[in-house]
Amino acid sequence: MPETEQILCPCGSRSMLVEVFHTLTRRYVRCPDCDLVFQNPRPLGTMVEEFYREDYDEAYGEAEASSDRYPVFESVAHRLGLYRQPPGRLLDVGCGDGAFLSLCQSAGWTCYGLELSKKAAARAARRGLTVLPPDWLERSDQHEPFDAITLVNVLETVTNPTGLLKQVAGALSSSGFLVIRATNGAFHIPMRIPARWVGSRYDQAFHLFLYSPQALRSLLKGIGLQTIAIHNSVPSRGPLTSTNPWTSRLKWRVGATAFWSWSELLYKATGGRIVSAPSFELIARRGEGLS
C-alpha cells in the first residue's frame, strides 16, 4: 500500500471537505468554497513526481504521444491563435515528446518545453526542440518572459497546482496569454458509470484534481490571472488502442463524436455559458494587479 497524505484544497480553504465518490483505490472530495474536486488522501508528492519522472512514459506517456492526440494539439494551437499570433516566445509545460511544440514551431513560434519524464524529454530533444530543466520555472525571474504558456492536460497531475500557476504567471510577459487544457470534472464525474460501456478504465481516468471550468477560473483568480474565455475542447481520437476489442473502439468513436456535437450545440445556444465537453480549454492573462 503506497504511503499517502491528506491535503487542503489548493484555494486555501479550511472548510469541511465533502466526499464526492470513491473507488477501490481512490477517494475524491469537493471543496465547498471553490467547488474543486480532488483526490484525498493521495500518494505522497515525492512519489507522484518520481512516477512521472521515471515510470510514466512506459505506463501512459508513449500512448499519449501517439497520433491520436493530434486533434487535441491542433485545437489548442488554433485557440491560442485566436488571441495571440506568432512571432513570440512560447513555453509548453509538460511538453511530452514535443509533438505540440513542433506544431507551434511550424506556425512561427520560438518554442521551449518543460518535461519531468526523462524519456519523453529525450525524445523531444531528438526532435531538435529546446527542453529546459524541470525546475526552470522556479528560477524564471532570471530569464526573458514568454508571450504564451501552454499546459495541455498537465494541471490535473501536479501535486501543487497553485504553486505551478504562480510560477507560470511570473514567467508570462505583461501582454502574454496562458492556455490550459483540462479534463472537465463536471462532465466526467456523472459519466463514471456510462464510461464502462465503452470499456474505459474509469478508475484510472481520474487524476489528482478534477477541474470544472468554474473551479479553475476561481483558482486562477486567486493567483491574479484573469480568465478571458473558456471553450469546449475536441476529444482525442480515443484512449483505446488496437489491443481493445473493435466494438469498444467503435463505441468510443461514436460516443465521443455525439458528445462533442451536443456540447458544441449547447455552447453556442447558451452563448458560451455552458461548457460540457469531456475537456475544456481556458485562456487567461495576467491581471492588472499582478507584478
Backbone torsions as a table, in degrees:
resi	resn	phi	psi	omega
1	MET	NA	120.6	-178.0
2	PRO	-65.9	150.3	175.7
3	GLU	-66.9	142.1	-177.4
4	THR	-127.6	168.2	177.5
5	GLU	-143.4	149.4	173.3
6	GLN	-88.9	142.3	-180.0
7	ILE	-131.4	160.5	170.6
8	LEU	-90.6	163.9	175.6
9	CYS	-64.4	140.1	178.5
10	PRO	-56.9	-21.1	179.1
11	CYS	-73.1	-11.0	179.1
12	GLY	94.3	-3.0	-178.8
13	SER	-65.7	144.2	175.0
14	ARG	-112.7	17.8	177.9
15	SER	-68.4	159.0	179.1
16	MET	-63.4	125.9	-179.8
17	LEU	-79.5	147.0	-177.1
18	VAL	-111.3	128.1	179.2
19	GLU	-68.3	134.5	179.4
20	VAL	-100.7	-49.6	175.6
21	PHE	-165.5	166.0	173.9
22	HIS	-143.9	155.7	175.5
23	THR	-119.7	-169.8	178.8
24	LEU	-65.1	-24.7	-174.1
25	THR	-120.0	-11.0	-172.7
26	ARG	-141.2	153.2	176.0
27	ARG	-129.9	131.1	-179.0
28	TYR	-118.3	138.7	-177.7
29	VAL	-126.2	162.1	179.1
30	ARG	-118.8	138.0	173.6
31	CYS	-83.3	122.9	-178.2
32	PRO	-70.4	-15.7	-177.2
33	ASP	-88.6	-41.4	-177.7
34	CYS	-115.1	-7.5	176.7
35	ASP	76.4	10.1	178.3
36	LEU	-73.4	137.9	176.3
37	VAL	-107.3	133.5	-178.2
38	PHE	-151.9	159.9	-179.0
39	GLN	-76.1	128.9	-179.1
40	ASN	-160.0	117.0	3.1
41	PRO	-72.6	168.0	-179.6
42	ARG	-136.8	166.2	175.8
43	PRO	-59.9	152.8	178.2
44	LEU	-55.0	142.8	-179.0
45	GLY	-55.7	-38.9	179.2
46	THR	-63.6	-34.5	179.3
47	MET	-71.3	-39.1	178.8
48	VAL	-62.3	-47.3	-179.0
49	GLU	-64.5	-38.4	177.8
50	GLU	-63.3	-40.4	178.0
51	PHE	-60.6	-48.2	-178.4
52	TYR	-68.8	-29.7	-179.7
53	ARG	-74.2	-41.8	-170.1
54	GLU	-108.3	-36.6	-167.5
55	ASP	-115.4	-15.6	-173.6
56	TYR	-61.1	-37.1	-175.2
57	ASP	-59.1	-45.7	179.6
58	GLU	-70.0	-34.1	-176.0
59	ALA	-75.0	-47.2	-174.3
60	TYR	-141.1	-28.0	-168.1
61	GLY	-56.9	-46.7	-177.9
62	GLU	-65.0	-38.1	178.5
63	ALA	-64.6	-40.0	-178.7
64	GLU	-73.7	-13.5	177.5
65	ALA	-90.7	3.5	-177.6
66	SER	-75.0	172.6	-178.9
67	SER	-63.7	-15.2	177.2
68	ASP	-59.9	-22.6	-177.2
69	ARG	-89.0	-9.2	-175.4
70	TYR	-57.8	-42.0	177.0
71	PRO	-58.0	-35.1	177.5
72	VAL	-65.4	-48.0	-178.9
73	PHE	-62.9	-40.9	179.1
74	GLU	-64.6	-38.1	179.7
75	SER	-64.7	-45.3	-179.5
76	VAL	-66.2	-41.7	178.9
77	ALA	-63.5	-40.8	178.1
78	HIS	-64.0	-43.1	-178.6
79	ARG	-62.9	-42.5	178.0
80	LEU	-60.8	-40.4	-177.8
81	GLY	-63.9	-20.7	177.3
82	LEU	-71.9	-21.6	-174.6
83	TYR	-115.7	-26.0	-178.1
84	ARG	-152.7	122.8	179.4
85	GLN	-100.8	148.5	173.5
86	PRO	-69.4	163.1	12.6
87	PRO	-81.0	165.8	178.9
88	GLY	161.9	174.2	-179.7
89	ARG	-97.1	128.9	-178.1
90	LEU	-124.3	134.0	175.9
91	LEU	-117.9	126.5	174.9
92	ASP	-106.9	113.1	-179.1
93	VAL	-86.5	122.1	-173.8
94	GLY	78.9	52.5	-169.8
95	CYS	-76.9	-6.6	-179.2
96	GLY	58.9	-134.8	-179.1
97	ASP	-87.5	5.5	173.1
98	GLY	92.1	11.5	-178.6
99	ALA	-61.7	-44.1	178.8
100	PHE	-67.6	-40.3	178.7
101	LEU	-62.5	-38.6	178.4
102	SER	-61.4	-39.2	177.8
103	LEU	-63.1	-44.1	-180.0
104	CYS	-68.7	-37.0	178.9
105	GLN	-64.0	-39.5	177.8
106	SER	-64.8	-27.7	179.8
107	ALA	-79.4	-11.2	177.2
108	GLY	116.5	0.6	178.0
109	TRP	-77.7	149.5	167.7
110	THR	-90.2	111.4	-163.4
111	CYS	-107.1	145.1	175.2
112	TYR	-138.5	151.4	179.8
113	GLY	-132.1	155.1	170.6
114	LEU	-123.7	133.6	-179.2
115	GLU	-151.7	127.6	-179.1
116	LEU	-77.9	-37.1	-178.7
117	SER	-66.3	120.8	-177.1
118	LYS	-62.0	-43.6	-176.1
119	LYS	-71.7	-38.8	178.1
120	ALA	-65.9	-41.3	178.5
121	ALA	-62.0	-37.9	179.0
122	ALA	-65.8	-38.3	178.3
123	ARG	-67.2	-38.3	177.7
124	ALA	-64.0	-40.7	178.8
125	ALA	-63.9	-36.1	178.7
126	ARG	-68.0	-19.6	173.7
127	ARG	-77.1	-5.4	-177.7
128	GLY	88.3	14.7	-178.9
129	LEU	-90.3	153.9	177.9
130	THR	-88.2	112.1	179.2
131	VAL	-107.8	117.2	-178.3
132	LEU	-81.1	159.3	176.7
133	PRO	-59.0	146.0	-177.5
134	PRO	-55.6	-28.2	-178.3
135	ASP	-94.3	15.7	-174.0
136	TRP	-59.6	-41.3	-177.8
137	LEU	-63.0	-24.7	-179.9
138	GLU	-69.0	-18.0	178.9
139	ARG	-128.0	31.4	-174.4
140	SER	-70.7	-13.2	179.7
141	ASP	-68.2	-10.7	179.0
142	GLN	-90.7	1.8	-171.6
143	HIS	-128.8	167.0	178.4
144	GLU	-67.8	137.9	-178.1
145	PRO	-71.8	167.8	-177.9
146	PHE	-105.5	148.5	176.8
147	ASP	-85.2	-20.8	177.4
148	ALA	-151.2	137.4	174.0
149	ILE	-129.7	133.7	-177.5
150	THR	-121.8	143.2	173.0
151	LEU	-132.0	103.5	-176.2
152	VAL	-102.0	104.1	-179.2
153	ASN	53.2	47.8	179.5
154	VAL	-114.0	-40.2	-170.9
155	LEU	-63.7	-23.8	178.9
156	GLU	-68.5	-22.7	-168.9
157	THR	-105.2	-12.7	-176.2
158	VAL	-81.4	148.2	-175.7
159	THR	-78.3	-23.3	-178.3
160	ASN	-132.6	76.8	-177.0
161	PRO	-62.1	-35.1	179.2
162	THR	-63.6	-45.1	178.8
163	GLY	-62.3	-43.0	179.2
164	LEU	-63.7	-43.8	-178.5
165	LEU	-66.2	-33.8	175.6
166	LYS	-65.1	-39.9	177.0
167	GLN	-65.7	-41.0	178.5
168	VAL	-62.6	-45.1	179.8
169	ALA	-60.0	-38.7	179.6
170	GLY	-70.5	-22.1	-178.9
171	ALA	-91.7	-8.0	179.7
172	LEU	-81.4	144.4	171.2
173	SER	-70.5	165.4	-177.3
174	SER	-61.7	-25.1	179.1
175	SER	-109.6	13.6	-175.4
176	GLY	-79.2	164.1	179.9
177	PHE	-122.2	144.8	174.1
178	LEU	-110.1	130.4	176.8
179	VAL	-120.8	122.9	179.8
180	ILE	-118.7	129.4	168.1
181	ARG	-108.6	129.1	-177.5
182	ALA	-139.0	149.8	172.1
183	THR	-67.1	140.7	-173.3
184	ASN	-90.6	101.9	-179.8
185	GLY	-60.8	-31.3	179.3
186	ALA	-64.2	-22.5	176.2
187	PHE	-90.7	-48.1	-168.4
188	HIS	-73.0	-32.4	-178.0
189	ILE	-62.6	-50.4	178.0
190	PRO	-71.1	-13.9	-177.9
191	MET	-94.8	9.6	-177.0
192	ARG	-57.1	-48.5	-177.3
193	ILE	-72.9	-47.6	176.9
194	PRO	-58.8	-26.8	-179.1
195	ALA	-63.6	-26.3	178.5
196	ARG	-63.9	-27.2	-177.2
197	TRP	-61.2	-31.8	179.9
198	VAL	-97.1	6.2	177.0
199	GLY	85.6	14.9	-179.0
200	SER	-71.5	140.8	175.4
201	ARG	-82.7	79.3	-167.8
202	TYR	-61.2	-29.1	179.7
203	ASP	-65.7	-45.5	-177.0
204	GLN	-75.5	-14.4	-176.9
205	ALA	-71.0	-17.8	-176.9
206	PHE	-96.8	129.8	-177.4
207	HIS	-96.9	-157.2	-178.4
208	LEU	-68.0	-35.4	-177.3
209	PHE	-129.8	143.9	176.8
210	LEU	-120.1	100.9	-176.2
211	TYR	-89.6	127.7	162.8
212	SER	-87.1	161.3	175.9
213	PRO	-54.6	-39.3	-178.2
214	GLN	-68.6	-40.8	-179.0
215	ALA	-65.7	-40.7	-179.9
216	LEU	-69.4	-40.0	176.4
217	ARG	-59.0	-42.0	-180.0
218	SER	-64.4	-42.6	-179.8
219	LEU	-63.5	-43.4	179.1
220	LEU	-64.2	-40.2	179.8
221	LYS	-60.5	-39.2	179.8
222	GLY	-66.0	-21.2	180.0
223	ILE	-92.3	-17.1	-178.0
224	GLY	103.0	17.1	177.1
225	LEU	-103.2	130.4	-176.7
226	GLN	-96.0	123.0	177.7
227	THR	-75.9	126.2	-179.9
228	ILE	-92.2	-41.9	-177.3
229	ALA	-161.0	155.3	173.5
230	ILE	-132.2	131.2	-177.5
231	HIS	-129.7	155.3	166.1
232	ASN	-61.5	147.8	176.4
233	SER	-116.2	138.4	-178.3
234	VAL	-62.4	147.7	176.4
235	PRO	-77.3	159.0	171.2
236	SER	-70.2	172.4	-179.2
237	ARG	-68.8	-15.8	174.2
238	GLY	149.7	140.6	176.1
239	PRO	-81.3	-8.6	-177.9
240	LEU	-90.4	141.9	-176.8
241	THR	-107.4	-178.9	-179.4
242	SER	-65.0	-14.6	177.4
243	THR	-78.3	-16.9	176.5
244	ASN	-81.2	152.2	178.7
245	PRO	-58.0	146.3	-177.9
246	TRP	-62.6	-27.5	178.8
247	THR	-65.8	-40.3	178.1
248	SER	-65.7	-40.8	179.9
249	ARG	-65.5	-39.1	178.7
250	LEU	-66.1	-43.9	177.9
251	LYS	-59.3	-40.1	179.2
252	TRP	-62.6	-48.7	-177.4
253	ARG	-60.4	-46.5	-178.5
254	VAL	-65.1	-45.5	-179.3
255	GLY	-63.4	-43.8	-179.2
256	ALA	-64.0	-41.8	179.4
257	THR	-64.0	-42.8	-179.4
258	ALA	-65.2	-45.1	-179.5
259	PHE	-64.4	-39.6	-179.2
260	TRP	-64.4	-45.8	-179.1
261	SER	-61.7	-44.4	-179.7
262	TRP	-66.0	-41.1	-179.6
263	SER	-63.3	-42.0	179.9
264	GLU	-67.4	-38.5	177.8
265	LEU	-63.1	-44.9	179.9
266	LEU	-66.3	-39.7	179.3
267	TYR	-60.1	-47.3	-178.2
268	LYS	-70.2	-37.9	-178.6
269	ALA	-67.0	-27.8	-178.5
270	THR	-102.4	11.8	178.9
271	GLY	64.2	32.3	178.1
272	GLY	84.1	7.0	-177.5
273	ARG	-79.0	-26.4	-179.4
274	ILE	-112.5	116.7	177.8
275	VAL	-111.3	106.0	-168.4
276	SER	-123.4	6.8	179.0
277	ALA	-72.1	163.6	179.4
278	PRO	-59.9	-25.7	175.6
279	SER	-136.4	158.3	178.4
280	PHE	-136.2	160.0	177.1
281	GLU	-117.5	129.9	-179.2
282	LEU	-118.5	134.4	178.5
283	ILE	-113.6	129.6	-177.7
284	ALA	-138.4	165.1	174.9
285	ARG	-145.5	169.6	-179.6
286	ARG	-64.6	136.0	175.4
287	GLY	-75.7	163.4	-176.5
288	GLU	-62.6	-29.8	-177.2
289	GLY	-88.0	1.4	-176.8
290	LEU	-88.2	117.9	-179.0
291	SER	-92.9	NA	NA
